[in-house]
Amino acid sequence: MAVADELPDRPRWQGINHLALVTPDMDATVRFYVGVLGMRLVATTMAGPMRHYFFEMGRGNTVAFFEVEGAETFAKPAGGPSDRAIQLDHISFDVPDEHALETLRKRLLAAGSEVTTVVDHGFIRSVYFTDPNGIALEASWWVVDGTGRPSDYNDAVLFGDADPVPAVRELQAGGITDLPRTRLT
């Protein structure tokens, strides 16, 4: 296995370019993401026989959908177990502050969407809701923002797992030493 420090320079990440999800109904998806959530539709294309639409959350950050006719949708609450095979639990959209979170909550309620009260996770506060495809969504704001600065793995507010996985212990000791290998399917 390679040691992280021996790899070429790390990428200069700037956020999420897009998350690619699936919908059987692009029209309902556009109506929800543009009409209810207030995101801007910034691109539409065809990927073979499938529509592929992109919705802006912030500069350079989008959520995208492929329209797959007949795709099965199902609802699953964020962070909850499922007896189905899944690769995505939920998407959390970033908002700048508590006021923006409360404003979004009021907007969702006014549009007839179910939404939780604000949930306090300590370092972030969130509300949870779903889109018309049953995809679990979250909107969050960082109460204590761990991004854009060096990580302090001893900060109990941001790193609260009392029994972290071995990779976190390696980070606490100075760096990851054992890297997994992946293969294309």
ZAMARGU-4260 file (C-alpha; in steps of 0.2 Angstrom, whole numbers, plus 5000, padded with zeros to 4 digits):
<rodrens>
0) 5000/5000/5000 | 5006/5018/4996 | 5009/5031/5010 | 4999/5047/5007 | 5014/5058/5009
5) 5022/5049/4995 | 5009/5053/4982 | 5009/5068/4970 | 5002/5085/4977 | 4984/5083/4983
10) 4970/5091/4972 | 4965/5109/4975 | 4946/5105/4979 | 4934/5119/4977 | 4918/5111/4983
15) 4906/5099/4975 | 4905/5101/4956 | 4889/5091/4955 | 4881/5076/4963 | 4873/5065/4949
20) 4856/5058/4955 | 4842/5049/4945 | 4824/5054/4943 | 4810/5046/4933 | 4801/5063/4931
25) 4813/5078/4926 | 4798/5090/4925 | 4793/5087/4944 | 4812/5088/4948 | 4814/5105/4939
30) 4798/5111/4948 | 4804/5106/4965 | 4823/5112/4964 | 4819/5128/4955 | 4801/5132/4961
35) 4802/5126/4979 | 4821/5126/4983 | 4825/5142/4973 | 4840/5134/4964 | 4844/5140/4947
40) 4844/5128/4932 | 4861/5131/4924 | 4863/5118/4911 | 4853/5104/4902 | 4860/5091/4890
45) 4856/5074/4883 | 4867/5059/4889 | 4862/5047/4876 | 4844/5045/4878 | 4843/5053/4895
50) 4840/5071/4900 | 4854/5077/4911 | 4850/5094/4921 | 4861/5104/4933 | 4854/5115/4947
55) 4866/5128/4955 | 4867/5129/4974 | 4882/5141/4974 | 4896/5146/4962 | 4903/5130/4955
60) 4892/5119/4966 | 4877/5109/4958 | 4866/5095/4960 | 4862/5086/4943 | 4849/5073/4938
65) 4848/5060/4925 | 4830/5056/4919 | 4828/5037/4918 | 4811/5032/4912 | 4803/5020/4924
70) 4817/5022/4937 | 4811/5016/4954 | 4810/5029/4968 | 4808/5026/4986 | 4808/5036/5002
75) 4821/5033/5016 | 4824/5045/5030 | 4842/5053/5031 | 4853/5043/5042 | 4841/5029/5044
80) 4844/5011/5040 | 4836/5003/5024 | 4834/4985/5019 | 4838/4990/5001 | 4855/4992/4992
85) 4859/5010/4992 | 4875/5020/4989 | 4868/5037/4994 | 4860/5041/5011 | 4856/5060/5008
90) 4862/5076/5001 | 4865/5091/5013 | 4865/5108/5005 | 4875/5122/5013 | 4867/5138/5019
95) 4876/5153/5027 | 4867/5155/5044 | 4853/5150/5055 | 4842/5164/5047 | 4844/5156/5030
100) 4840/5139/5037 | 4824/5145/5045 | 4819/5155/5029 | 4821/5139/5019 | 4811/5129/5032
105) 4797/5142/5030 | 4798/5141/5011 | 4796/5122/5011 | 4781/5123/5023 | 4773/5136/5012
110) 4775/5125/4997 | 4767/5111/5006 | 4782/5101/5009 | 4785/5091/5025 | 4801/5097/5034
115) 4808/5094/5051 | 4811/5107/5065 | 4829/5113/5066 | 4840/5099/5072 | 4856/5104/5082
120) 4870/5092/5079 | 4883/5103/5089 | 4894/5109/5075 | 4880/5110/5062 | 4861/5114/5063
125) 4850/5106/5050 | 4832/5103/5043 | 4827/5087/5034 | 4815/5085/5019 | 4813/5075/5003
130) 4812/5079/4985 | 4798/5072/4973 | 4809/5057/4970 | 4810/5052/4988 | 4828/5057/4989
135) 4832/5062/5007 | 4838/5080/5008 | 4846/5091/5022 | 4850/5109/5023 | 4864/5114/5035
140) 4874/5128/5042 | 4891/5127/5051 | 4889/5133/5069 | 4908/5128/5070 | 4915/5128/5053
145) 4929/5115/5051 | 4931/5119/5033 | 4944/5130/5025 | 4957/5128/5039 | 4969/5115/5045
150) 4961/5101/5055 | 4963/5099/5073 | 4959/5081/5076 | 4959/5084/5095 | 4945/5097/5094
155) 4931/5087/5103 | 4917/5098/5095 | 4922/5093/5077 | 4930/5076/5081 | 4918/5069/5094
160) 4920/5050/5090 | 4927/5043/5106 | 4933/5027/5097 | 4937/5033/5079 | 4942/5021/5065
165) 4961/5017/5063 | 4963/5030/5049 | 4958/5044/5060 | 4970/5038/5073 | 4983/5038/5059
170) 4978/5056/5055 | 4980/5061/5074 | 4998/5053/5073 | 5003/5063/5058 | 4996/5055/5042
175) 4987/5041/5033 | 4999/5027/5030 | 4988/5013/5023 | 4979/5017/5007 | 4965/5006/4999
180) 4966/5001/4980 | 4950/5002/4970 | 4945/4995/4953 | 4933/5000/4940 | 4918/4988/4938
</rodrens>
